[in-house]
Amino acid sequence: MTGKVTIYTDGACKGNPGPGGWGALLVWGGREKELFGGDPATTNNRMELTAVIRALESLTRDCAVELYTDSQYVKNGIETWIHGWKRNGWKTSDRKPVKNAELWRELDAIAAQHDIRWHWVKGHNDHPGNERADALANRGVSRGTGAPAA
């Protein structure tokens, strides 16, 4: 691995489903990069996954990554559940199709390019990196709805 980066991600949705946004803050070598985007009709889980995917896609080389998310769905999904889903042909333990399977496949492929340590943080709990990612995700909601960003 050639670089070290800390990433904070978050997703937001106004209604679920509804207009949503995603945000990511990348920190490395004393520098920062903010990313965000939105979708006019989505779910919170899709935005949580999209935030992680877009952040990892933005890396230009293999990195050691400390990734912080407030989504148990993302952390449990990538660390635990995905192994069973792949074994079961992208079906859950009760044989139903995995929701957001295309995003999980994308995350699985891009995560394999990096050495990632996954961390869960409680959302809206004054964690500075998570709060910034949340603000970026909410900017993304505005972008996704066509409303002016705050």
C-alpha positions as CSV (number, residue, x, y, z in Angstrom):
1,M,0.0,0.0,0.0
2,T,1.4,3.4,-1.0
3,G,-0.7,5.9,1.0
4,K,-2.6,6.3,4.2
5,V,-6.0,8.0,4.2
6,T,-8.8,8.5,6.7
7,I,-12.3,8.6,5.2
8,Y,-15.6,9.6,6.9
9,T,-18.8,8.8,5.0
10,D,-22.5,9.5,5.4
11,G,-25.8,9.2,3.6
12,A,-29.0,11.2,4.0
13,C,-32.5,10.8,2.8
14,K,-35.5,13.1,3.2
15,G,-38.2,10.4,3.3
16,N,-37.1,6.8,2.8
17,P,-37.4,6.5,-0.1
18,G,-37.1,10.1,-1.2
19,P,-34.5,12.6,-2.2
20,G,-31.1,11.6,-0.9
21,G,-27.5,12.7,-0.7
22,W,-24.1,11.2,0.1
23,G,-21.0,12.8,1.5
24,A,-17.4,11.9,2.1
25,L,-14.5,13.6,3.8
26,L,-11.0,12.2,2.9
27,V,-8.0,13.2,5.0
28,W,-4.4,12.4,4.2
29,G,-1.0,14.1,4.8
30,G,-2.5,17.2,6.3
31,R,-4.8,17.6,3.3
32,E,-8.6,17.2,2.9
33,K,-11.0,16.5,0.1
34,E,-14.8,16.8,0.3
35,L,-17.1,14.8,-2.0
36,F,-20.9,14.9,-2.2
37,G,-23.7,14.1,-4.6
38,G,-27.4,13.3,-4.6
39,D,-30.3,11.4,-6.1
40,P,-33.9,12.7,-6.4
41,A,-35.4,9.3,-5.6
42,T,-33.4,6.9,-3.4
43,T,-33.0,5.3,0.0
44,N,-30.8,6.0,2.9
45,N,-29.0,2.7,2.6
46,R,-28.2,3.4,-1.1
47,M,-26.8,6.8,-0.1
48,E,-24.7,5.2,2.7
49,L,-23.2,2.7,0.2
50,T,-22.7,5.3,-2.5
51,A,-20.7,7.6,-0.1
52,V,-18.3,4.8,0.5
53,I,-18.0,3.7,-3.1
54,R,-17.4,7.3,-4.4
55,A,-14.8,8.0,-1.7
56,L,-12.9,4.8,-2.5
57,E,-13.2,5.5,-6.3
58,S,-11.5,8.8,-5.7
59,L,-8.3,7.2,-4.5
60,T,-5.7,7.3,-7.2
61,R,-3.5,4.4,-5.8
62,D,-3.7,1.5,-3.4
63,C,-4.1,2.9,0.1
64,A,-4.3,1.9,3.7
65,V,-7.7,3.2,4.7
66,E,-9.3,4.0,8.0
67,L,-13.0,4.2,7.0
68,Y,-15.5,5.6,9.4
69,T,-19.3,5.2,8.8
70,D,-22.3,5.6,11.0
71,S,-24.1,2.9,9.1
72,Q,-24.2,-0.6,10.7
73,Y,-25.7,-1.7,7.3
74,V,-22.5,-0.8,5.5
75,K,-20.1,-2.0,8.1
76,N,-21.9,-5.3,8.8
77,G,-22.6,-5.8,5.2
78,I,-19.0,-5.5,3.9
79,E,-17.4,-7.3,6.9
80,T,-19.8,-10.1,7.5
81,W,-23.0,-10.5,5.4
82,I,-21.4,-10.2,2.0
83,H,-19.6,-13.5,2.3
84,G,-22.9,-15.4,2.7
85,W,-24.5,-13.4,-0.1
86,K,-21.8,-14.3,-2.5
87,R,-22.0,-18.0,-1.4
88,N,-25.8,-17.9,-1.9
89,G,-25.7,-16.3,-5.4
90,W,-26.6,-12.8,-4.0
91,K,-29.5,-14.1,-2.0
92,T,-30.2,-13.5,1.7
93,S,-30.4,-16.4,4.2
94,D,-34.1,-16.5,3.6
95,R,-33.4,-16.9,-0.2
96,K,-34.6,-13.4,-1.1
97,P,-32.5,-11.2,-3.5
98,V,-30.0,-9.0,-1.7
99,K,-31.2,-5.4,-1.7
100,N,-28.8,-3.0,-3.5
101,A,-26.8,-6.0,-4.8
102,E,-25.3,-3.9,-7.6
103,L,-23.9,-1.4,-5.1
104,W,-22.6,-4.2,-2.9
105,R,-20.8,-5.8,-5.9
106,E,-19.3,-2.4,-6.8
107,L,-18.1,-1.9,-3.2
108,D,-16.7,-5.4,-2.9
109,A,-14.6,-4.9,-6.1
110,I,-13.3,-1.5,-5.1
111,A,-12.7,-2.3,-1.5
112,A,-10.5,-5.3,-2.6
113,Q,-8.0,-2.7,-4.1
114,H,-7.2,-1.3,-0.6
115,D,-6.3,-2.3,2.9
116,I,-9.4,-1.0,4.7
117,R,-10.1,-1.0,8.5
118,W,-13.8,-0.4,9.0
119,H,-15.0,1.7,11.9
120,W,-18.6,2.4,13.1
121,V,-19.3,5.7,14.8
122,K,-22.5,6.8,16.4
123,G,-24.2,9.3,14.1
124,H,-25.1,12.8,15.3
125,N,-22.8,12.3,18.3
126,D,-20.4,15.3,17.8
127,H,-17.8,13.2,16.1
128,P,-16.1,15.9,13.9
129,G,-15.4,13.7,10.8
130,N,-18.9,12.2,10.9
131,E,-20.5,15.6,11.4
132,R,-18.7,17.0,8.3
133,A,-19.7,13.9,6.2
134,D,-23.3,14.4,7.4
135,A,-23.2,18.1,6.3
136,L,-21.8,17.0,2.9
137,A,-24.6,14.4,2.5
138,N,-27.2,17.0,3.2
139,R,-25.6,19.3,0.6
140,G,-26.0,16.3,-1.7
141,V,-29.7,16.1,-0.9
142,S,-30.1,19.6,-2.1
143,R,-28.2,18.8,-5.3
144,G,-30.3,15.7,-5.9
145,T,-33.5,17.7,-5.5
146,G,-32.4,20.6,-7.6
147,A,-32.7,22.9,-4.6
148,P,-30.0,25.4,-3.8
149,A,-27.3,23.9,-1.5
150,A,-27.2,25.6,1.9
